[in-house]
Amino acid sequence: MDTSDALRDFLISRRARLRPGDVGLPDHGVRRVSGLRREEIAALAAVSVEHYIRLERGQASRVSDAVLDAVADALRLSTGERRYLRSLARPAAGADGADRADGTGRNGAVSGGRGVRPSVQRVLDSMTDTPAYLVGRGGAVLAWNRPAARVFVDFGRVPVADRTVGRLIFVDPYARWLYVDWEAKAREAVSYLRTETGKRPRDRELAREIGDLAAHSADFRRLWSEQHVLETTHATVVLRCGPPHDRLEFSWEALQMTGDPDEVVLVYTAAPDTPTASALRELCGAHRGGRAPR
């Protein structure tokens, strides 16, 4: 990914969403640009117009951290958006998509131990009524437990190249049935991938993944153009389930467990004494692995 282009597109999109009234400026009617003008952002940030234009053109190396922070304030960026802006303006050295030190690439680790510590798999397996799976760089699903295979998909039957968050949401049509609010889940997946590109703008595999998703899915292209970034490590989700349970309602948390900052475990819990908790006990007790009925 060209960080200059990404920085330009992100700043333009954040500027376009603001209206004069949002930042205390007078609105004098019809405007020739969508959102605020460059000079208005520069004034709000108390920087020269030239400084802001330089930043919006992707010339971040010539802009100080103080200017970056002032522009973030002027654009009313959220915490996640500020992190993304900083990652584009100050890309980490060595974030080039090279293979991991253990010899596996981004999608090289699978459940069963290749690239995943046996103790990590045992922790997942110990959650007998709690779906959980491990996600690595670029959204690769690296390990999972039986409840996750029962509730989501039998990950072991999915080819390694397709076992990614993006492909499971946008390529497999089953996801549109599984997620009651597929649009929200899809936006969450795109936001995650955009945040990943900020961390590793020169990751060739990640760029290829995003290019493939864009070529395959008009929905992905639409959501990608919205420039959303990931804001949360917890949320709720509602899944469809085969009869007789109909729907499953979960809260999920993203937990750091392996010591690798690129890896998180997503854990899905049901509130006690709810239909979902009862359904989970039945699903996980009656069948291990497999896919919910289509």
N, C-alpha and C positions, 0 to 999 in steps of 0.2 A: 504494500500500500504506500502511495506517495503521501507522506505526512503533510507536505505543503498543501496539496489539494484537499486532504481530509480536514486540515485546520481551517482552510478557507470555507469549505462547505459547512462545517459545523458553526463557525462564527456567523456566517450569513443566515443560517437557519435560526439561530438563537436571536439574532437581531430582528429577523422578519416576524417573529412571534410577538414582539413587544409593540404596544401602542403608546402614544404619548401620555395618555392618562395613567398608564401602568407605572410610570416613573415620575409623575408630577409635572409633566410638560403640557403646555397648552396645545389643543388640537385645532388646527385652522382649516379643517375640512378635508377635501380630496388631496391625497398625497400621491406622488408619482412612483413611490417605492413602497413595497410591502414592509410594514413595520417601521422601525426607526432608521434615520439616516446615519451614515458613518460619523458625520460631524456631531450629531446628537450623542452618540455613544462616547465619542472622544470627550465631549464636554462633561458628561456624567462621570467619566473616569478621571477627569482632570489631567488628561494627557493631550498632546498635540494631535491634530488630525493626521499628520504625517506618520506619527507613531502608530496610530490605530490602523491606518491603511497598510502600513508595512506588515503589521501582524495579520491582517485579513488576507494579505497576499501570500501568507505562509512563511514570511521571513522572521520566524520567531527567534532565531539565534541572535538577532540584533535588538531584541526587546528584553528588558529586565524583568526579574520576577515580580518586582513591585508593580510594573505596568500590567503584567498578566493578572495579578490579584485585583487591580483596580478595574480592569476590563471585565473580569468575572463578576465583580460587584455591580457594575453598570448593566450587565446583561442579565442580572438576577439569576445567575446559575445556581443550581442545586449542588449539594455535596458531591454527588456522583458526576455531574457535569464538570465541576471544577477539577476533579481527578482526571477526567478524560481530556480536558483542555491542557492540563499540565503534562499529561503523557504524550500528547501530540507535539507540544511546544518543546518538551525536553525528553525526547525518546531515549530510553535506556540503552546503554552501550551493549552490544552483543545480542540484542533481541532480533536475531536473524532467522529463526526457525530451524536451527541446527538440531540434530538428533540429541537425545538426552544422554547424560553421562553413563547411564546403565546400558546403553546400546539400543534402546527402544526409541522409535519415533513417537510422534504425537498420538498415533492410533495403535502403537505397538503392544500395549499391555491389555490383557484380557483376564476375565475371571478365571481363577484356577492357579494363579501364582506367577505367570510370566509378566514381570514388571510390577506386580502388586504383592506386598509382603503377606505371607500366610496369616500373620496375626491380624492384619487389616481385614482379610476375608473372614477370619473367625469372628471378629467383632460384628461384621455385617450379619453373619449367619446366626449370631446369638440373639438377634432381634427377630424372634420367630413370628410375631404378629405385627411387625412394623416394617413397611416397605422402606428400603434404603438402597442407594447406589452411589458409586464413586465416579465423579466427573473430573477429567483431567484437561490438559491444554486443548483449547479450541472446541471444547464440548464433547470430547471423546468419552464414552461411557466405558470405564475400565473394570469395574467390578460391581456386583449386585448381590442381593439375597433373594431367597425364594419368594417372600411376599411381594417384592418388587416385580419379579418375573410373572407372578400371578396377576397383579393389579395393572401393570403397565403393558409389558410385552416380554416374551421369552427372549431376553437379550442374547442368550447363547445361540439362538437360531438366526440371528441377524448377522450378515457378513461384517467383518471388522470395519471395512471402509464405510459401511452405512450405519455403524453403531455410534452416531453422533447426535447431539441434541438437535442440531439444525436439520439433519436428514430425517430423523424420526418424527419431527413436527411437520416439515414441509414436503417431504417426498412420500412418506408412507401415508396413504389415505385413511388408514385406521385411526390416526390421531384426530381427525376431524370428528369421528364418532366418539372417541374416548373422552376428549375434553369438552365438557358442556360449554364453556366459554373458550372456544378454540382461538378466537381473535386475541384475547388477553394472553393466553399461553404463547401464541406466536410472537406477539410484541415483546414478551418477556425474553423469549429465545433470541430474537434479533438484538434486543438491548444488551444481552449477555455477550453476543458475538461482537458487537461494536466495541464494548468495553475491552474484550480480548484483543481486538486489533489495536486499540490504544496502547495496551501493554506491550504488544509485539508487532509493531507496524511492518517489520520486514520478514515476518514469518511466512514463508512461501506456501507451506501446507495450508495455513489458515486462509491466505489469500485465494488459494485454489478452491477451498471449501466454499467460501463466500461467492466466488465466481460461479461455481457449479449450482449453488442454490439460486442465485439470481437468474441463471439461464433456465432453470427448471420451473421457477415459481414466480408468477406475477405478484402474488401476495407478499413474497419475500422482498421483491423489488420495491413495492409500495411502502412496506414498513421500514425497509432500510433507508429510504429517502427521508423518513421523518426524523432521523438523527437522534433517536432516543438512546440513552445509556442506562445501564443497570443501576438501580437505586436501592435495592433492598436485599437482605439475606434471609428474609422470611416472608411468607404470604399464605394464602389459602387457595385451595383448588378443589373443584368438584369434578369427579369422573363418572362416566357411565359404567354400568356393570351389567352383566347378564342376569336374567331372572334367577332367583326371585328378588334380588336386592335393589335393582334399578340404579341407584346412585350412591357414590361414596364421597364423603366430605372430609378433607384433610387440611391440617395446618402443616406447613413444611418449614424446616430450618436448614440453612447451609452451614455445615460445621467443618472447621479445619481439624484434620485428624492425622494425616500422614506425615506432617512436617514439610511437605512440598507446598509452597504458596500457590502453585498452579492447580492444586487439587482440592476439591471440596466433597464432602459427603452430604447428599440431600436425604433428609430423614422426614418421613411423612407419618404424622401421628393423628389418631382419631380421639376425640374427646371421650372420656369414659361414660359408660352407660348410654351410648347412643346407637342408633341403627348401624352406623358405619363400624363401630367397634365390634358389634355382634357379627356383622357380615364378614369382617376380616378374620375373626376366629373360625368361622365356617369355611371361608375360602382357603385359608392357609392350612386348615386341618384336613379338609377333604381332598385337596389336590396340591401337589408340589410342582411348581413350574407351569409352563404353558401360557396360553394367551386367553384373555377373557373372550367369551363368545362374541362373534361379530354380528 
